Amino acid sequence: MLGTIASCCSCLTTIAVTAISGLVIFFAKIIFSPDDEKNRLQKILNRKKNEREEEFIRLRSLYKLETEQRYIISLTWDDLIEKLQNRELSATQVLQAYIAKVKIMF
């Protein structure tokens, strides 16, 4: 009799574990469906793409070749050094002018 009860309990335990495992897998598929993952990754991709485009726009506006920058680029090497030493121009201004020139070239 005890062997039969133990056997039934073992069978019931196996059935319960199998049923619970099946439910866990079922709900996991609902919660973490491939479409949800694909949508989540697509949102991240779109957000990064927008951030990159905004950064390019910001950089283009920062490094436009404006009148002052055209003037800086047109200076001879000696004049440029003199103006930097006399603090008529800052190193940042010169660097931005040459970056703008490179940006336009490419």
N, C-alpha and C positions, 0 to 999 in steps of 0.2 A: 504494500500500500504506500509506504513512504517512498519507494522508488518511483511509483507512478506519479505521486505528487511532485517529487523533485523533477521528474521528467517534464511534467506539465509546466512547472514554474520556469524551467529552462527554455521550453518552447515559447512561453508567453514573453519571457525576457527578450528572446531573439526577435520575436514579432514586434515588440514595442520598440526595440532599438532600430530595427529596419524601418518601421513607420516614422519614427522621429527623424532618422537620417534622411528619409525621403522628403519629409516636410521641410527640413533645413535646406536641402538642395533646391526644392521648389521655390521657397521664399528667397533664397539667394539669387536664383535666376530672375525672379521678379524685381528684386531690389537692385541687383547689379547686372542688368541686361546689357548685352553688347551695344544696343542702340543708345542707351544712356551713356555708356563710356565713350562711344563715338561722338555723341553730342557734346559731352564734357570736353573732350579733346579738341573738337572743332571750335568751341567757344574760346578755349585757351589760344588756339592757333589764330583765330580772328583778332583776339585782343592783342596778341604780340605783333601781328601784322599792322594793326592800327597804331600801336606804340612806335613801331619802326618808321612808319610813314610820317607820323607827327615829328619824330626826331629828325628825319631828313628835311622836312619843311623848316624846322627850327634852324638847322645847320645852314640851309640855303639862305635863309633870311639873315643869319648872322654873318655869313661870308659872301655877301653881294659885293661886287666890285664897284664901289661908289667913287665919287669924284676924289675924295681924299686918298682913297686907296690907289686909284689910278695915278695920282700924283706921286705917292710913295714908290710905286713900282717903276715909275719913269725916272726916278733919281739915279744918278750914277753911284757907283759903289763908294767913291770918296765923299760925295754929298750926303749919302745915307749915313755913313759913319759919323760925319761931322754933326748932322742933325741929331743923331742919337746921343753923341757926347755932349752936345749943348742942351740936351733935354727938350729940344723942339718936337721930337717924336719919341714915343715910348716903344719899347721892344714889343709890347702887346699889339700896338697899332701896326707895326711893320710885319709881325708874324701873321696877323689877321689879313693884311693886304696880300701877302704871298700865298696864304691858304686860299683866299678867294680867287687868286689867279690860277692856282692849280685846279680848283673846283671847276672853273670855267673851261679849262683845257680838257678835262675829262668829263 
